[in-house]
Amino acid sequence: MASTSDIRNGLCIKFNHDIYKIIEFLHVKPGKGPAFVRTKLRSLTNGKVLDNTFSAGHKIDVVRVETQTYQFLYPEGNDFHFMNIESFEQITLNKNILDSPDLLKEGTNVMVQINTETDLPLSVDMPASIILEVTYTEPGLKGNTATNATKPATVETGATINVPLFINEGDKIKIDTTSSSYMERVKE
């Protein structure tokens, strides 16, 4: 058993007869009344997001997890296939467990958290950023760098990202996987 002072992003806990992963948290100490922790939890079984407030000192049941590196192989409907890079064991995970499945490129290494009690995969942590090639966007015009205007661009995985006006088809761009937003153009 742990308490609310042990809460951190990525922690997996048992709550309401389900296993949840903490996405965001905020310790609040109001001027009047007891302290509390606001959390945003994602169910690891169905992917639903839940807002919950724990009072300070509340006991939480932490799930012991082990992190292993897996390589993304291919998607098949709502299932995504991964391979352990050490044992070559393959697993299939539902699309709901993934944070941003539309940014996964075949061959990308991800960190999979596995419940040590049941040996079942709980969640997938994407790399902080990923480099993808733009497959379609409206043509850019010379001199369109001064404004903050953006346009939609489709990348090689099929995801649509808002990019600056100077980005063209064939450009490689770096994308933040947590917010699915454009970071920078990558020079080759």
Beta strands, then each sheet from edge to edge (+ up, - down):
strand 1: 2-3
strand 2: 12-15
strand 3: 18-28
strand 4: 36-43
strand 5: 49-55
strand 6: 59-62
strand 7: 65-76
strand 8: 79-84
strand 9: 90-94
strand 10: 109-115
strand 11: 121-125
strand 12: 129-137
strand 13: 150-155
strand 14: 160-164
strand 15: 172-176
strand 16: 181-186
sheet 1: 1+ 6- 2+ 3- 4+ 5-
sheet 2: 9+ 8- 7+ 10- 11+
sheet 3: 14+ 13- 12+ 15- 16+
end
